[in-house]
Amino acid sequence: MVRHVRHPHPSLPHRIITGIRRRLLPEGSPAILTLAIGSRAAVMAVGLAASIAAGSTPHGAPRVADSVFWNLPARWDAMWYLSIADHGYRWDPAQPSEEWNVAFFPAFPVLMRVAGNVVTMPGYWLGDSSVFGGTADTRLLFGGWLISILAFTWGLANVYALARDDLGPARAHWAVLLLAYFPFALFYSAPYSEGVFFLALTSAFLAARQGRLWATFLWGALAALARQTGVIVAVPLALLAVSRAAVAPADGRLFAWRGWCLDWRQMLAATGPGAGFGVHLGVLWWQVGDPFAWVKAQEGWWHSASSAPFYVERVAHVRSLGFGGYFDMMPGHALGTFLPFFAAALLWRTWRLAPAYAALVVLTLVPAVAIDTPSMGRMVAPLFPLFIALAAVLPTRKDVWIVGGVFGLAQLWAARIFYEWGMMY
């Protein structure tokens, strides 16, 4: 009250709103919010329409509400995140071949729990327990959905800021559009960890670019707490420490050796993913008695005994099902076939943008191809350097809209399959 009396203009709410807008939407990018919310709303609308048209939930599929709308976020891995947010980790070392939620990393379920508690507040204020579906599960799922949307929006703003420095404002908008319409960006419209990991990844790179050491460390730690592959983010962040030091003016902070320069403070900030990973191992040791239970729990999920599963499994599927049957029965797996080639085609341009970008792509996808993860699309969706590189190589705005249109239609097709309980990964 004293502040408002002494300094009525600008008002405190105005300053808060302006600060949030500037942080989420960098100068020159007012279209990011519209693009983020519009693309997510389109996916949810298609998902709702597909669910209504399907009429009934497949046998064995979980339900958290009778209403089709309130049950919409309850799809596939969202139920695993829900179980962690609601009850914590579960693990029985005597039954490693069973599916256990300890295989999932904790950052998103924790935020999901916090957001679910926030979503619950209107029910208390209104005295109406039916708000957001009327159950704790629906509130947690919609809390996770809101976290995914907000994280995705913030992450897009980070991508714009990174791409603008490399390519200029126009192509930065192209990169944001291509990423938002990418087929597997549909997972940013679900209570999945992709949004939080995407935000942590882009924020860590942007902070490293800007020399914000504590921010680099903390966002890197969050990336490692959000996804199993998050710990590898330490390597490209360390490369950024070298490349940033190489163009920085010489001072007492830099150590030069045979033409290489190293910023030790930035290198220490790059250890954030390792610290986050260590925290997760410690919590698992405390909770379930085994810091590597998340590795052992992988036995309960699909894996191949082949030495070259990416090739062998796909050839076997095509031979047994035919091309049409393969896409019909396993659309996510089939579409994921093209993603490593998509990344490889752009790798040279990604390297030219920054060696750290290329390192992120290679360190993420080489293990994914080696084990032929069914989640190939989910692995590629947060790899923002690929979309910056794609925006750099497309010659005209017309080409961007053509590629973006194909991406967008494929995303809506994938959304229909996903919300009808099809195998999108």
Secondary structure, 3 states (H helix, E strand, C coil): CHHHHHCCCCCHHHHHHHHHHHHHCCCCCCHHHHHHHHHHHHHHHHHHHHHHHHCCCCCCCCCCCCCCCCCCCCCCCHHHHHHHHHHCCCCCCCCCCCCCHHHCCCHHHHHHHHHHHHHHHHHHHHCCCCHHHHCHHHHHHHHHHHHHHHHHHHHHHHHHHHHHHHHCHHHHHHHHHHHHHCHHHHHHHCCCCHHHHHHHHHHHHHHHHHCCHHHHHHHHHHHHHHCHHHHHHHHHHHHHHHHHHHHCCCCCCEEEECCEEEEHHHHHHCCHHHHHHHHHHHHHHHHHCCCCHHHHHHHHCCCCCCCCHHHHHHHHHHHHHHHHHHHHHCHHHHHHCCHHHHHHHHHHHHHHHCHHHHHHHHHHHHHHHHHCCCCHHHHHCCCHHHHHHHHHHCCCHHHHHHHHHHHHHHHHHHHHHHHCCCCCC
